[in-house]
């Protein structure tokens, strides 16, 4: 059973993530075309598919009242991606406070079924600090140039380059250690 939710503008979002009753032309098609890939990208940032789905859903909810304007952009998917990346960063920052409270509760370990599918690269990526992970995902997964990553995150191109360099070193070391563990 899924629950629906209503946006501030009165549009209903079905629990499956499909916009229901939308009169805004093209938004449903845009959502269907871009939501799956964006969930994959944000999953790499958060390390959790469920959290990524929530973040992407929120990004699309924020798009609804702005669709008429954003749909005229050269790359409206870049707008949604930027919102989702920023939401992920905010949740990561805010989540640290929640995590501290959560870990005080008695824990019953319930493994995430997705954990067994998480590969070495995803685990190594999850070990990177969020700012570095953002740069790696935007550059290598979303195929943005250094300049586009810098513009998306509001940082200098030199910062993007240095984070990419540090990330390559860290990922290389982490993956080598993991390959030794498997041997």
Buried (B, 14 or more C-beta within 10 A) or exposed (E): EEEEEEBEEEBEBEEEBBBEEBEBEEBEEBBEEBBEBBBBBBBBBBBBBEBBBBBBBBBBBBBBBEBEEBBEEEEBBBBBBBBBBBBBBEBBEEBEEEEEEEEEEEEEEEEEEEEEEBEBEBBBBBEBEBBBBBBBBBBBBBEBEBEBBBBBBEBEBEBBBEBBEBBEEBBEEBBEEBEEEEE
